[in-house]
Amino acid sequence: MAGGLYLGGVQLPFVSSLRVYLPREAYSTAEFAYLESRMEPEQNAISVDAGELADSLGRVTRLLPNPLPTAGGDRVRVLTMGEDEPLLYAPNQVVARSIASAADLATGTMEQLASLVLSQAEWTVNLERAAAGPHVEMPLQTRSSTWGIPFSWFVLVYANDRMEVVESSGRILTVRIQVPVSSAVGRIERTLRMLAEMAPDLDLFAELADLGSWLSGFNEAGVVELDYGTVANRVHPDDSPADVHMGLQCLADGDFTGAAAAYRRLANRWMPVRQLARAS
């Protein structure tokens, strides 16, 4: 972006994403037509990242109090796993995701905080306006996490999976790890079977069950991508996937000391990142 704005994103919340890329045949004619309408000529993953950041900053600086995005913020990433491989598509669905998040915010346990941003009447008007915009209803293909990556996401990937390290001017802009949906689901299922026997009360068990339910609804020809975002500059090279799998293997072997050691390594790596959310 002009003026290095994207590189300056270190002063914004770290946002990491887990997204699913799907082949053309996974979409209806109307859905794919919408995806094509949201793609820009000569775009690439970094230009989409920069566009999303600009969209987000634009919403924050609007004169009118409306934090919800418009359909113009819907962007589509394109991925191919090799020269002879088909194109895969991942819409960011920022409008649909924002509607769902805002509805939860305005009616859930954070309702009091939401009322400090907008009144209930203003939330209702803005939600209705966003829902009436030109977007296509599709299953959400992206999940995001702020100030850290859930440990459950690391179950989906291994260190030897396909990885892209994106750098510019001496900074790591992001690290992206990609794995076929079928492989990711298989890894979740194996881990769930082990946890059901060894530690069914772990939060990780519920998180993986939810992830597995989400991913199993997508075309098996798709690809899951773990996108670190700008937090990659703080943690790369990252041993978190290895530590998660090591901890799980130790748990399966009954080596609780080894499992605890792996968890401490993870906590020591990610706790400073999560504490930045409360830094002044």
C-alpha positions in Angstrom: 0.0 0.0 0.0 1.1 3.6 -0.6 3.2 5.0 2.2 3.9 1.6 3.8 0.4 1.6 5.4 0.3 -2.2 5.4 3.6 -2.5 7.1 2.4 -0.1 9.7 -0.3 -2.6 10.6 1.9 -3.6 13.6 0.1 -0.9 15.6 -3.3 -2.5 14.9 -4.7 -5.7 16.5 -3.1 -8.8 15.2 -5.7 -10.7 13.2 -5.1 -14.3 12.1 -7.4 -16.2 9.8 -8.4 -19.8 9.0 -10.0 -19.8 5.5 -11.2 -22.5 3.1 -10.6 -22.3 -0.6 -13.0 -24.1 -2.8 -13.0 -25.2 -6.5 -15.4 -23.6 -9.1 -17.8 -26.6 -9.0 -18.4 -26.0 -5.3 -20.4 -22.8 -6.1 -23.7 -22.3 -7.8 -23.8 -20.2 -11.0 -25.1 -17.2 -9.0 -22.5 -17.6 -6.3 -19.6 -17.8 -8.7 -20.9 -14.8 -10.6 -20.8 -12.8 -7.4 -17.3 -14.0 -6.7 -16.1 -13.0 -10.1 -17.7 -9.5 -9.6 -15.7 -9.0 -6.4 -12.3 -9.9 -7.9 -10.0 -7.2 -9.3 -7.7 -7.6 -12.3 -4.1 -8.5 -11.5 -4.9 -8.9 -7.8 -2.8 -11.1 -5.5 -2.9 -12.2 -1.9 -0.9 -9.2 -0.7 -3.1 -6.7 -2.6 -6.2 -8.3 -1.1 -4.6 -8.0 2.4 -3.8 -4.3 1.7 -7.3 -3.7 0.4 -8.9 -5.3 3.5 -6.8 -3.2 5.8 -7.7 0.0 3.9 -11.4 -1.0 4.1 -11.1 -1.5 7.8 -9.4 1.8 8.4 -12.0 3.5 6.2 -14.8 2.2 8.4 -13.1 3.4 11.6 -12.7 7.0 10.1 -16.2 7.3 8.7 -18.0 10.5 9.6 -21.3 8.6 10.1 -21.3 6.2 13.0 -21.6 2.8 11.2 -18.9 0.2 11.8 -20.4 -2.3 9.4 -18.9 -2.8 6.0 -20.6 -2.4 2.7 -20.7 -4.9 -0.2 -17.7 -3.1 -1.6 -15.6 -4.6 1.1 -16.3 -8.2 -0.1 -13.1 -9.5 -1.6 -12.1 -12.9 -3.0 -8.7 -14.6 -2.8 -7.6 -17.0 -5.4 -5.2 -19.9 -4.8 -3.6 -22.7 -6.8 -1.6 -25.5 -5.2 0.6 -26.0 -8.4 1.0 -25.0 -12.0 -1.4 -27.7 -13.3 -3.8 -27.5 -10.3 -7.2 -25.8 -10.6 -8.0 -22.4 -9.2 -9.5 -22.3 -5.8 -11.5 -19.4 -4.3 -12.1 -17.9 -0.9 -14.4 -15.0 -0.5 -13.8 -13.0 2.7 -17.6 -12.6 3.2 -16.8 -9.6 5.4 -20.4 -8.3 5.2 -22.0 -11.7 6.2 -19.4 -12.2 9.0 -19.9 -8.7 10.3 -23.6 -9.0 10.4 -23.4 -12.2 12.4 -20.8 -10.7 14.8 -22.7 -7.5 15.2 -25.9 -9.3 15.9 -24.2 -11.3 18.7 -22.5 -8.2 20.1 -25.7 -6.2 20.2 -27.8 -8.9 21.8 -25.4 -11.0 23.8 -23.3 -10.6 27.0 -21.5 -7.6 25.4 -24.8 -5.7 24.8 -23.8 -2.9 27.2 -20.5 -2.4 25.5 -22.2 -2.3 22.1 -24.5 0.4 23.3 -21.5 2.6 23.9 -20.7 2.4 20.2 -24.2 2.8 18.8 -27.7 2.9 20.3 -29.9 -0.2 19.9 -32.0 1.6 17.3 -28.8 2.5 15.3 -27.6 -1.1 15.4 -30.9 -2.3 14.1 -30.9 0.2 11.2 -27.3 -0.5 10.2 -27.8 -4.3 10.4 -30.9 -4.1 8.2 -29.0 -1.9 5.7 -26.1 -4.3 5.6 -28.4 -7.3 5.2 -30.2 -5.6 2.3 -27.0 -5.1 0.4 -25.9 -7.1 -2.7 -24.3 -10.1 -1.2 -24.9 -13.8 -1.7 -25.8 -16.2 1.2 -23.1 -18.9 1.4 -21.6 -20.9 4.2 -18.9 -18.8 5.8 -15.5 -19.9 4.6 -13.3 -17.8 7.0 -12.8 -17.7 10.7 -10.7 -15.1 12.4 -8.9 -14.7 15.7 -7.5 -11.5 17.3 -4.3 -11.3 19.4 -3.2 -14.9 18.9 -4.0 -18.2 17.1 -6.2 -20.8 18.8 -4.1 -23.9 19.6 -6.9 -26.0 17.9 -6.0 -24.5 14.6 -2.4 -25.9 14.8 -3.9 -29.4 14.9 -4.8 -28.9 11.2 -1.2 -28.3 10.0 2.2 -29.8 10.2 5.6 -28.2 9.7 6.1 -29.9 6.4 2.8 -28.7 4.9 2.9 -26.2 2.0 4.0 -22.9 3.5 4.3 -19.3 2.1 6.4 -16.8 4.0 5.6 -13.3 2.8 8.3 -10.7 3.5 8.9 -7.0 2.6 11.5 -4.5 3.7 12.9 -6.9 6.3 9.5 -7.6 7.9 7.5 -10.8 7.7 4.0 -9.7 6.6 2.4 -13.1 7.1 3.0 -16.8 7.0 0.4 -19.0 5.2 0.2 -22.8 5.6 -2.1 -24.7 3.3 -3.4 -28.3 3.6 -6.2 -30.1 1.8 -9.6 -30.1 3.5 -9.6 -33.9 3.5 -6.3 -34.1 5.3 -7.3 -31.4 7.9 -10.6 -33.3 8.7 -8.7 -36.5 9.0 -6.3 -35.0 11.5 -9.1 -33.6 13.5 -10.9 -36.9 13.6 -7.8 -38.8 14.8 -7.2 -36.2 17.5 -10.8 -36.3 18.7 -10.7 -40.1 19.0 -7.6 -39.9 21.1 -9.0 -37.0 23.3 -12.3 -38.8 23.8 -10.4 -41.6 25.5 -7.7 -39.6 27.2 -9.0 -36.1 28.0 -12.6 -35.5 26.9 -13.0 -32.6 29.3 -10.3 -30.5 27.6 -11.5 -27.3 25.9 -9.5 -28.4 22.9 -11.9 -31.3 22.5 -14.9 -29.0 22.1 -13.0 -26.6 19.8 -11.9 -29.4 17.5 -15.4 -30.9 17.4 -16.6 -27.5 16.2 -13.8 -27.1 13.7 -14.5 -30.6 12.3 -18.2 -29.9 11.9 -17.4 -26.7 10.0 -14.8 -28.2 7.7 -16.7 -31.4 7.0 -19.4 -29.3 5.3 -17.0 -28.2 2.5 -16.0 -29.9 -0.8 -13.1 -32.3 -0.1 -11.3 -30.8 -3.1 -10.9 -27.6 -1.1 -7.8 -26.4 0.8 -7.6 -25.0 4.3 -5.2 -22.1 4.9 -3.9 -20.9 8.2 -2.9 -17.3 7.7 -0.9 -15.9 10.6 -1.3 -12.3 9.6 1.1 -9.7 11.0 1.6 -11.6 14.2 4.0 -13.8 12.1 6.6 -11.1 12.4 6.7 -11.8 16.2 6.7 -15.6 16.2 8.2 -16.9 12.9 9.8 -19.4 12.7 7.0 -20.9 14.8 7.2 -24.3 16.5 3.6 -24.1 17.6 2.3 -26.8 15.2 5.1 -29.1 16.3 4.5 -28.4 20.0 0.8 -29.0 19.7 1.3 -32.4 17.9 4.1 -33.3 20.4 1.8 -32.5 23.3 -1.0 -34.6 21.8 1.3 -37.5 21.2 2.6 -37.3 24.7 -1.0 -37.3 26.0 -1.8 -40.4 23.8 1.2 -42.1 25.3 0.3 -41.3 28.8 3.3 -39.0 29.2 1.6 -36.1 31.0 4.9 -34.5 31.9 5.8 -34.2 28.3 2.3 -32.9 27.4 2.6 -30.3 30.1 6.1 -29.2 28.9 4.7 -28.8 25.3 1.8 -26.7 26.7 4.3 -24.5 28.6 6.3 -23.8 25.5 3.1 -22.8 23.7 1.9 -20.6 26.6 5.3 -18.9 26.9 5.3 -18.2 23.1 1.8 -16.8 22.8 1.1 -15.2 26.2 3.1 -12.1 25.4 1.2 -11.7 22.2 -2.2 -12.0 23.9 -1.1 -9.6 26.7 -0.7 -6.9 24.0 -4.5 -6.7 23.8 -4.5 -5.1 27.2 -1.3 -3.0 26.7 -1.6 0.8 26.8 
